[in-house]
Amino acid sequence: MRLFQNNGLSRGFRAHRHETPYRNFAAGRAQFLDTRFTASHILLPVLTDNPDAFYTNGDDERLQLLWAKENNLRTDDLEQILLAQIEQHRTEVFYNLDPIRYSSKFVAKLPGCVKKSIAWRAAPSGNADLTEYDLVVCNFASILENWRQKGCSVASFFPAHDPVMDGYAGARAEELDVIFIGGYTRHHVNRSQAMRAAASAAGVRARFYLEDSRLTRLANALAPLPVLRSYRHPEDIRLIRADPVYGRDAYAAMAKSRMVFNGAIDMAGEDRGNMRCFETTGCGSVLLTDAGRYPEGFVHGETMLVYSSPEQIPELIGKLMKEEKLAKLIAQAGHAMVKERYNKALQWTKFQELI
């Protein structure tokens, strides 16, 4: 199978990544893959440098323009470059992690060598059209049903344990009690309430690595202004806020904390299992997260702890701080579970079954 996997860079990752110049396309791609950004979603043949697998970030101008220059393609149109890469690679299966940017209109332009097109999308995404894809996949049942009702063929598919995490799990040094990695906005009401409860836990060494919007950054940088009040972090969050971390930096942060606090955003409904669940357990930390429908193996009291309301969070944090043996057992069980049930080999086997 000649596999082509396309990805996209988040706004936050773009803003905070280390700007080391790319020597050439191959070196730039290798440099990106070594960051382990979204590694839970990157398939095994890409990570093992299989010659039949091609990977790129189609929205990375620096990377894509290098490829165009090296291949004498006289255009700076990123869509045209991506299509040229697919054609040159003689792709048979196109797996796209950035389908809103490259939606049905793009799929209609794929060269004839492509026999199967698959999109990962774990969000309803408004009026986006993905019906030209042969399959839309993610691990949230309600979101898949939303895409099915829009006319898409759908299937369940999961993130996987990145084996690089094991090095971080094996060298843990708990400098903090609880951390959070992700976004805090006025639109994520349930998560925001839970984060404030976690921040209020007494006697806790906490740090929240937050990816903020432009208006949130502005609201926090200036003196309090009524017009920006809803964007400004509450004081208890501001005191423990740190810049966002991604990939290896996120792994390192998790390995330095006893527990990682997690909370689904409002659109997730009752479905649970965002990438942070796989990363937290993979790095050997206790996953402290909100109640809901979790993937197989994520069990309250065994491989993670869940809260049903924000009021429970300080109590659970205190319990894990006092009962070190319990915290260690849950962390170890979670790590063993994610390695066994959600490893890269099994992810790749499941992907091949989708074809």
N, C-alpha and C positions, 0 to 999 in steps of 0.2 A: 504494500500500500504506500503510495506516494502522498504523504500528509503535509498539508500547509496549515500552520496555525498562526493566526493574526491576533494581535492584542492592541490595547490602547493604554495610554498613560493618563493617570488621573491628574487633575489640576494640582492637587497637593504634592504629588510625587514630582511633577515637573518643577514646582517652585523650590523644592527642598533637596533635589538630587544633587550629587556632586558633579560639577560641570567639567569633568575630565574630557579633553578633546578626543574624538574618535580618530584613530589612525586610518582605518578603512572600515568597510561595512562589517566584515567578519569579526574584527576586533571590537567594534562598537556593540554588535549583538552579544558577543561573549561577555563584554563588560556589563551590559544590562542584565543578562541571565545570572551573572554572579551576584547581583544585588538581591536576588530571590524575591523581587517584587512580584506579587500574585503567583508565586511558585506553586501554590496549591492547585492552581488551574492549568498549569503548563504540563503537557503530556510527556510521558516517559521517553519516547523516541527523541524529542527535542532536548531533554535534559541529558541524555546519553550520547548526543551528537550522532544519531543515526543518519547515514547519508541519504536516506529516502525522506527525511523530515526537514522541512524548511520552516523557520520561525522569523517573524518580524513584528515590529510595532508600527502599524501603518500610519499612525498620526505623528510619529517622531520625525520631524523634518530633517534634523541633522543626519539621522541614520539613513532615511530613505533617499535623500539627495546624494549621499555618498554612493549608494547602490546605483542610482541612475548615472552618475558620472563614470563609475567603474564599468558600466555596461553600455556606454555611449548612447544613453537615452536622453534626448534633448528636451526635457520637460521638467517643470517643478510642480506639476499637478500630482498630488499624492495618490489620488485614485488611479490615474494612469500608470504610475509607478507600481502600485500594488497589483494591478492587472498584468503588467509586464512580468513581474516576478512570478506570478502564478503560471503564466504561459511558459516562461523559460523553464520553470521547475517541472513542468508537465504534471501538475497536481491532479490527483484523483479524488482526494477528500479535502475539502476546505472547511476548517474549523475556526469560527470567528468569535472572539470574545468581545468584539466592539461592533455589534450589529446595528446599533442606532445610527452610527456614522456610516456604516456600509450595510444598508437595508436592502429591501427587495429590488430596488432599482439597480443596485450594484450586482446583485446575484444574477440578474437578467443579462449582465454583460460578461459573465464568467466565460472563459474559453471552453471549447467542447471537450477538452481532456478531463474536466471536472465532472465526476460521476455522482458525487454526493456533497451537499452543502449543509453544514450544521452550525447553528448559532447558540451560544450560551447567553441567556438573558434572565436574570433573577429579579425582574421588576415589570409591572404592567406597562409602563412607558407610554401612556397616553394614546395618541393616534398612530404610533409607529407601525409600519407595515413590514412584517417578517414572513409573510405568507409564501414568498418565493423560495424560502429555505426549505430543504427537504425535512428538516427536523429542528425544533427549538428545544433546548434542554436546560435544566437547572435542578436544584434539590428542594424546591418549594412547591408542594402540590397545588396550593391555591393559585399561585402565579402561573403554573403550567395550565391549569384549567382556564385562566383568563386568556392565555394565548390560544388554547384550543377553541374557545368560543369565537375568537377572531379569525379562525380558519386555518390555524397552523397545526401541523402534526407535531406532537410533543412526546418527550420521554424523560424519565428521571435519570439524573446524573449528578455525581458528587465531587466536591473538592477532595484532595488527597493529602496525606501526610508527606511533607517534604523531608527526605532523609537528612538534609543538612541540619534540620532542627535537632537531631539527636546529639550533635556536638554541643549545642547550647544546653540541652537538657542534662547532659553528662557533666557539665561544668557549672552547675547552678551556684549562685551566691546571693542569698536573699537579703538584699539591701533595703527593700521596701516591703510593706505588707500587702498593699493593693494598688494596682494601676488600671488605667483605662486607656485604650487606644482607639481613636475614631473621631467622629464628628459630634459637635454639640450645637444644635440650632433651635430656634424657636418653633420650627416645624416638627421636631421630634419630641412631642409633648411627653409621652410615656418614658422615653429614655432620659429626657432631661430631669424629670422628677426623680427617677431612680438614681441618676448621677449625683444629684444634690443630697440624697439620702446617704449614699456611699461617702461623699465628701464630709458629711457631718459626723461620721463615726468617731467616737472619742479615742484619743491616744493612738491613732493609726498613722503610720508613715505611708502617705499616699502621693501619687503623681498621676495627673491626667494629661496624656499626650494628645492634644486636640488639633484637628484640621478645621480651621475657621474660615468662614466666608469673608469676602472683602469688607462688607459692612460690619461684621463682627470684629474683625481686626481693628477697624477704624473706631468703633464704639469703645473698645477696650483701651485704645491708645490715648483717647481724648478724655478730658474731664466729663463727668456724666451730663448727657444732653437728652432732654425729653424726647426728641425725635428719634434717637437711637436707643432708647431705653430697652426695647424688646430684644435688641441684638447684643446687649452688653452681658457678659458673664456675671452671675451673682458673685458676691465677694468670696464665699466659701470655695467656689470653683476657681476664681482668679488666684487664690493663694497657693493652689497646687498645680496650676496649669504649666505645661511645658510644650515646646514645639512638637509637631507630629513626627512620627517615626514610621519607616516602611522597611519591608524586607528584612535583611540581616539586622538592621538597627532595632526593628520591632522584636525579632527573636531575642536579641540580647537583653532588651528591656523586660521581656516576659521571664527570662531566665533569672532575672535579678529580683523578682517579686514572688511572694508566697502565693498570691492569687491574682487573677485577672478578672476584672469586672466587665460584664458584657450585657448589652441590652438591645433588643431588636428595635428597629425603627418602626414607626406606626403602620406603614404600608404592609408589613409582613403578616398581619393578622395573627393567627395562632401558629403559623409555621415558624420553625426555628432551625438553626444550623448554618449561620453565616460563617464566613471564612475564619473569623476570630475563634470560633469554637475549635476548629481543627488546629489552628496555630497554637492556642493556649495549651491544649493537651499535648500537642507535639513537642512543646518546649518544656514540659514537665511542671507546669503551674496548675493550681486548682482553678477550674472554670467556675466562676460564680455568676449565674445568669438567670434570666427571667423564665418563668414557667411557660410551657407551650408544647407543641409537637416537635420532638427532636428526632434526628436520625437514629437508627438502630445502634445500640451500644452506649449512647449518652443517657445515663441513668442517674437520677437524683440520689445522693447519698452513697453512690458507688464510684462513678467516674466523673461526677460534677456535683455542684449544689445549686439549687434553684430557689428563687424567691417568688412569691405570689403577689406581693405588694411592696412598695418602697419602704414601708414601716419595718419590714422584716430584715432589710439589708444590714443596718448597723449590728443587729443581733447576730446574724450569720457571720459577719466579718469578725466580730468579737469571739465567736465560737471557734473559728479557724485559727485565730491568734492564740487562744488559750490551749486548744487541743492540738498540739503540734503533731502528735502521732496520727490523728485522724486526717489532718491536712496532708501529711506525707502519703498516707495510704490512698487517699482519693487521687492525689496527683500521680502517683505511680500507676494506679489502675487506669486512669484516663490516658496516660502515655502508652501503656501496653495495648489498650483497646484501639486507639487510633492507628497505631502501627500495624495491628493485625487486620482490622476491618477496612481501613481506608488507605492502604499503601499504594504506591505508584504502579506497581505491577497489576494490582486488582483494578485500579482506575483504567489502565490501558486495556485490560481484558474487557472490561465493561464497554469501553468506547468502541472496541472492535465489534462487539455484539450489536451496537447501534447501526453499524454500516449495512 
